[in-house]
Amino acid sequence: MERGDAARAAELLGRALGLWQGPALVDVPTGPLLDTEILGIEEGRARALELRVEADLRLGRHADLIGELRMLVARHPLHESFHAQLMIALCRSGHNWRALEVYQQLRATLVGELGVEPSGRIQRLHQEVLNGDQGRLSDSSPEPELLLRAG
């Protein structure tokens, strides 16, 4: 991704994620120290998944990602990056109103469960969808920025 080769990044990240089988250390008795390690492993997997989706978005696979991203959003209702990626995929597939629904669902969850508003990054993406301003930069992850319009 850093070298601008989204196709290679998508391939390598997809292969790496394909090696993953179920929850980390599911058959191992855990304690506080190992629980922390498991959390780190799970976070690393989520980050690899975010990057693979970002690479696929850069490759124009918007419509193909919608189902996967809907499942990720359902499994991780507080994960803003997955919500942003779903919003971008929906917009690039011509479903702006559905992207707005994703934002409203995320906002309701964050406010209801944590008492916080979505991050400025997600709010800017929401505003771009509302404005129909698909040429502006919108990041789906904290790393490289994505164009809301088709890549």
MODELLER restraints for C-alpha pairs under 7 A, 6 or more apart:
rsr = mdl.restraints
at = mdl.atoms
rsr.add(forms.Gaussian(group=physical.xy_distance, feature=features.Distance(at['CA:1:A'], at['CA:9:A']), mean=5.62, stdev=0.5))
rsr.add(forms.Gaussian(group=physical.xy_distance, feature=features.Distance(at['CA:6:A'], at['CA:55:A']), mean=4.82, stdev=0.5))
rsr.add(forms.Gaussian(group=physical.xy_distance, feature=features.Distance(at['CA:6:A'], at['CA:58:A']), mean=6.56, stdev=0.5))
rsr.add(forms.Gaussian(group=physical.xy_distance, feature=features.Distance(at['CA:6:A'], at['CA:59:A']), mean=6.68, stdev=0.5))
rsr.add(forms.Gaussian(group=physical.xy_distance, feature=features.Distance(at['CA:7:A'], at['CA:55:A']), mean=6.86, stdev=0.5))
rsr.add(forms.Gaussian(group=physical.xy_distance, feature=features.Distance(at['CA:7:A'], at['CA:59:A']), mean=6.89, stdev=0.5))
rsr.add(forms.Gaussian(group=physical.xy_distance, feature=features.Distance(at['CA:9:A'], at['CA:52:A']), mean=6.87, stdev=0.5))
rsr.add(forms.Gaussian(group=physical.xy_distance, feature=features.Distance(at['CA:9:A'], at['CA:55:A']), mean=6.42, stdev=0.5))
rsr.add(forms.Gaussian(group=physical.xy_distance, feature=features.Distance(at['CA:10:A'], at['CA:52:A']), mean=5.03, stdev=0.5))
rsr.add(forms.Gaussian(group=physical.xy_distance, feature=features.Distance(at['CA:10:A'], at['CA:55:A']), mean=5.33, stdev=0.5))
rsr.add(forms.Gaussian(group=physical.xy_distance, feature=features.Distance(at['CA:10:A'], at['CA:56:A']), mean=6.19, stdev=0.5))
rsr.add(forms.Gaussian(group=physical.xy_distance, feature=features.Distance(at['CA:13:A'], at['CA:48:A']), mean=6.44, stdev=0.5))
rsr.add(forms.Gaussian(group=physical.xy_distance, feature=features.Distance(at['CA:13:A'], at['CA:52:A']), mean=5.59, stdev=0.5))
rsr.add(forms.Gaussian(group=physical.xy_distance, feature=features.Distance(at['CA:14:A'], at['CA:52:A']), mean=6.54, stdev=0.5))
rsr.add(forms.Gaussian(group=physical.xy_distance, feature=features.Distance(at['CA:24:A'], at['CA:38:A']), mean=6.08, stdev=0.5))
rsr.add(forms.Gaussian(group=physical.xy_distance, feature=features.Distance(at['CA:58:A'], at['CA:151:A']), mean=5.42, stdev=0.5))
rsr.add(forms.Gaussian(group=physical.xy_distance, feature=features.Distance(at['CA:59:A'], at['CA:151:A']), mean=6.69, stdev=0.5))
rsr.add(forms.Gaussian(group=physical.xy_distance, feature=features.Distance(at['CA:60:A'], at['CA:150:A']), mean=6.43, stdev=0.5))
rsr.add(forms.Gaussian(group=physical.xy_distance, feature=features.Distance(at['CA:60:A'], at['CA:151:A']), mean=5.84, stdev=0.5))
rsr.add(forms.Gaussian(group=physical.xy_distance, feature=features.Distance(at['CA:62:A'], at['CA:89:A']), mean=4.56, stdev=0.5))
rsr.add(forms.Gaussian(group=physical.xy_distance, feature=features.Distance(at['CA:62:A'], at['CA:92:A']), mean=6.30, stdev=0.5))
rsr.add(forms.Gaussian(group=physical.xy_distance, feature=features.Distance(at['CA:62:A'], at['CA:93:A']), mean=6.21, stdev=0.5))
rsr.add(forms.Gaussian(group=physical.xy_distance, feature=features.Distance(at['CA:63:A'], at['CA:89:A']), mean=6.46, stdev=0.5))
rsr.add(forms.Gaussian(group=physical.xy_distance, feature=features.Distance(at['CA:63:A'], at['CA:93:A']), mean=5.77, stdev=0.5))
rsr.add(forms.Gaussian(group=physical.xy_distance, feature=features.Distance(at['CA:65:A'], at['CA:89:A']), mean=6.86, stdev=0.5))
rsr.add(forms.Gaussian(group=physical.xy_distance, feature=features.Distance(at['CA:66:A'], at['CA:86:A']), mean=6.32, stdev=0.5))
rsr.add(forms.Gaussian(group=physical.xy_distance, feature=features.Distance(at['CA:66:A'], at['CA:89:A']), mean=6.29, stdev=0.5))
rsr.add(forms.Gaussian(group=physical.xy_distance, feature=features.Distance(at['CA:66:A'], at['CA:90:A']), mean=6.83, stdev=0.5))
rsr.add(forms.Gaussian(group=physical.xy_distance, feature=features.Distance(at['CA:69:A'], at['CA:82:A']), mean=6.56, stdev=0.5))
rsr.add(forms.Gaussian(group=physical.xy_distance, feature=features.Distance(at['CA:69:A'], at['CA:86:A']), mean=5.59, stdev=0.5))
rsr.add(forms.Gaussian(group=physical.xy_distance, feature=features.Distance(at['CA:70:A'], at['CA:86:A']), mean=6.99, stdev=0.5))
rsr.add(forms.Gaussian(group=physical.xy_distance, feature=features.Distance(at['CA:72:A'], at['CA:82:A']), mean=6.66, stdev=0.5))
rsr.add(forms.Gaussian(group=physical.xy_distance, feature=features.Distance(at['CA:73:A'], at['CA:82:A']), mean=5.99, stdev=0.5))
rsr.add(forms.Gaussian(group=physical.xy_distance, feature=features.Distance(at['CA:73:A'], at['CA:83:A']), mean=6.08, stdev=0.5))
rsr.add(forms.Gaussian(group=physical.xy_distance, feature=features.Distance(at['CA:77:A'], at['CA:106:A']), mean=6.95, stdev=0.5))
rsr.add(forms.Gaussian(group=physical.xy_distance, feature=features.Distance(at['CA:78:A'], at['CA:106:A']), mean=6.99, stdev=0.5))
rsr.add(forms.Gaussian(group=physical.xy_distance, feature=features.Distance(at['CA:78:A'], at['CA:110:A']), mean=6.63, stdev=0.5))
rsr.add(forms.Gaussian(group=physical.xy_distance, feature=features.Distance(at['CA:81:A'], at['CA:140:A']), mean=5.61, stdev=0.5))
rsr.add(forms.Gaussian(group=physical.xy_distance, feature=features.Distance(at['CA:81:A'], at['CA:141:A']), mean=5.54, stdev=0.5))
rsr.add(forms.Gaussian(group=physical.xy_distance, feature=features.Distance(at['CA:83:A'], at['CA:102:A']), mean=6.72, stdev=0.5))
rsr.add(forms.Gaussian(group=physical.xy_distance, feature=features.Distance(at['CA:84:A'], at['CA:122:A']), mean=6.43, stdev=0.5))
rsr.add(forms.Gaussian(group=physical.xy_distance, feature=features.Distance(at['CA:84:A'], at['CA:140:A']), mean=5.24, stdev=0.5))
rsr.add(forms.Gaussian(group=physical.xy_distance, feature=features.Distance(at['CA:85:A'], at['CA:140:A']), mean=5.21, stdev=0.5))
rsr.add(forms.Gaussian(group=physical.xy_distance, feature=features.Distance(at['CA:87:A'], at['CA:99:A']), mean=4.40, stdev=0.5))
rsr.add(forms.Gaussian(group=physical.xy_distance, feature=features.Distance(at['CA:87:A'], at['CA:102:A']), mean=6.56, stdev=0.5))
rsr.add(forms.Gaussian(group=physical.xy_distance, feature=features.Distance(at['CA:88:A'], at['CA:148:A']), mean=5.76, stdev=0.5))
rsr.add(forms.Gaussian(group=physical.xy_distance, feature=features.Distance(at['CA:90:A'], at['CA:96:A']), mean=6.35, stdev=0.5))
rsr.add(forms.Gaussian(group=physical.xy_distance, feature=features.Distance(at['CA:90:A'], at['CA:98:A']), mean=6.68, stdev=0.5))
rsr.add(forms.Gaussian(group=physical.xy_distance, feature=features.Distance(at['CA:90:A'], at['CA:99:A']), mean=5.68, stdev=0.5))
rsr.add(forms.Gaussian(group=physical.xy_distance, feature=features.Distance(at['CA:91:A'], at['CA:99:A']), mean=6.32, stdev=0.5))
rsr.add(forms.Gaussian(group=physical.xy_distance, feature=features.Distance(at['CA:92:A'], at['CA:148:A']), mean=6.82, stdev=0.5))
rsr.add(forms.Gaussian(group=physical.xy_distance, feature=features.Distance(at['CA:92:A'], at['CA:149:A']), mean=5.97, stdev=0.5))
rsr.add(forms.Gaussian(group=physical.xy_distance, feature=features.Distance(at['CA:92:A'], at['CA:150:A']), mean=5.66, stdev=0.5))
rsr.add(forms.Gaussian(group=physical.xy_distance, feature=features.Distance(at['CA:96:A'], at['CA:129:A']), mean=6.46, stdev=0.5))
rsr.add(forms.Gaussian(group=physical.xy_distance, feature=features.Distance(at['CA:100:A'], at['CA:126:A']), mean=6.82, stdev=0.5))
rsr.add(forms.Gaussian(group=physical.xy_distance, feature=features.Distance(at['CA:103:A'], at['CA:126:A']), mean=6.69, stdev=0.5))
rsr.add(forms.Gaussian(group=physical.xy_distance, feature=features.Distance(at['CA:107:A'], at['CA:117:A']), mean=6.26, stdev=0.5))
rsr.add(forms.Gaussian(group=physical.xy_distance, feature=features.Distance(at['CA:107:A'], at['CA:118:A']), mean=5.89, stdev=0.5))
rsr.add(forms.Gaussian(group=physical.xy_distance, feature=features.Distance(at['CA:110:A'], at['CA:116:A']), mean=5.66, stdev=0.5))
rsr.add(forms.Gaussian(group=physical.xy_distance, feature=features.Distance(at['CA:110:A'], at['CA:117:A']), mean=6.26, stdev=0.5))
rsr.add(forms.Gaussian(group=physical.xy_distance, feature=features.Distance(at['CA:110:A'], at['CA:118:A']), mean=6.79, stdev=0.5))
rsr.add(forms.Gaussian(group=physical.xy_distance, feature=features.Distance(at['CA:111:A'], at['CA:117:A']), mean=5.84, stdev=0.5))
rsr.add(forms.Gaussian(group=physical.xy_distance, feature=features.Distance(at['CA:125:A'], at['CA:138:A']), mean=5.91, stdev=0.5))
rsr.add(forms.Gaussian(group=physical.xy_distance, feature=features.Distance(at['CA:128:A'], at['CA:134:A']), mean=6.53, stdev=0.5))
rsr.add(forms.Gaussian(group=physical.xy_distance, feature=features.Distance(at['CA:134:A'], at['CA:148:A']), mean=5.04, stdev=0.5))
rsr.add(forms.Gaussian(group=physical.xy_distance, feature=features.Distance(at['CA:134:A'], at['CA:149:A']), mean=4.79, stdev=0.5))
rsr.add(forms.Gaussian(group=physical.xy_distance, feature=features.Distance(at['CA:135:A'], at['CA:147:A']), mean=6.59, stdev=0.5))
rsr.add(forms.Gaussian(group=physical.xy_distance, feature=features.Distance(at['CA:135:A'], at['CA:148:A']), mean=6.33, stdev=0.5))
rsr.add(forms.Gaussian(group=physical.xy_distance, feature=features.Distance(at['CA:135:A'], at['CA:149:A']), mean=5.58, stdev=0.5))
rsr.add(forms.Gaussian(group=physical.xy_distance, feature=features.Distance(at['CA:136:A'], at['CA:147:A']), mean=6.41, stdev=0.5))
rsr.add(forms.Gaussian(group=physical.xy_distance, feature=features.Distance(at['CA:136:A'], at['CA:148:A']), mean=6.68, stdev=0.5))
rsr.add(forms.Gaussian(group=physical.xy_distance, feature=features.Distance(at['CA:137:A'], at['CA:145:A']), mean=6.42, stdev=0.5))
rsr.add(forms.Gaussian(group=physical.xy_distance, feature=features.Distance(at['CA:137:A'], at['CA:146:A']), mean=6.04, stdev=0.5))
rsr.add(forms.Gaussian(group=physical.xy_distance, feature=features.Distance(at['CA:137:A'], at['CA:147:A']), mean=4.89, stdev=0.5))
rsr.add(forms.Gaussian(group=physical.xy_distance, feature=features.Distance(at['CA:137:A'], at['CA:148:A']), mean=6.51, stdev=0.5))
rsr.add(forms.Gaussian(group=physical.xy_distance, feature=features.Distance(at['CA:138:A'], at['CA:145:A']), mean=5.95, stdev=0.5))
rsr.add(forms.Gaussian(group=physical.xy_distance, feature=features.Distance(at['CA:138:A'], at['CA:146:A']), mean=5.39, stdev=0.5))
rsr.add(forms.Gaussian(group=physical.xy_distance, feature=features.Distance(at['CA:138:A'], at['CA:147:A']), mean=5.67, stdev=0.5))
rsr.add(forms.Gaussian(group=physical.xy_distance, feature=features.Distance(at['CA:138:A'], at['CA:148:A']), mean=5.91, stdev=0.5))
rsr.add(forms.Gaussian(group=physical.xy_distance, feature=features.Distance(at['CA:139:A'], at['CA:145:A']), mean=4.19, stdev=0.5))
rsr.add(forms.Gaussian(group=physical.xy_distance, feature=features.Distance(at['CA:139:A'], at['CA:146:A']), mean=5.01, stdev=0.5))
rsr.add(forms.Gaussian(group=physical.xy_distance, feature=features.Distance(at['CA:140:A'], at['CA:146:A']), mean=6.43, stdev=0.5))
